[in-house]
Amino acid sequence: MGLPAHRRLFAAALLLVVLSPLGAGARCRCRPLPIPACDAPEVKHRIRVDLDLAVVEGTVEVITQSGPYQVPVADLDGKTVLAAFMPRGEVFQGFFEEIVAIAVGTMDGAHASVETAAAFLPGEYEVLLFVDAAPGGGAGPQRGDLAAFDNGVCDPTGVSVRVAVGCTDATLALTNRHFILF
């Protein structure tokens, strides 16, 4: 006993969509955002990153591999915030010429802001940011530092937060959910 005619037609249409190149592209959910048509597309913009961590009883809760962890705000106050900005989908591999911009700031309790120079054409970029919370400092994140990431975006890098730049300067707000204890 075969399928009714309407189900055979549906199955054939579904198979056609799945096997066709157009169907494969249409199924892909991970496409870069469209680049806006700006009046002056050659004009570069700034990115401002605002860290606004919620404090509960003097601590900031972040994620670790073994569960939540409370970082005393006093351990963050005055610490350096370092952000490197890369093209969409790129991860810093030690080649400084691939970095679009770098921004440095200082934590003020559980808050900080860093801002780049005007270096970004409209498009998407990766923000690799860490708070140098561990004693001793360093040029990159080390055990005890806070690192920002967002795996909720399409094609995440796993080590960055994505920001879209349009026809004006962009602002990216980071909260507790973006941070892990490195």
Summary of the structure (lengths in Angstrom):
residues: 182
radius of gyration: 21.5
end to end distance: 60.1
largest distance: 74.9
contacts: 488
relative contact order: 0.21
helix: 18%
strand: 37%
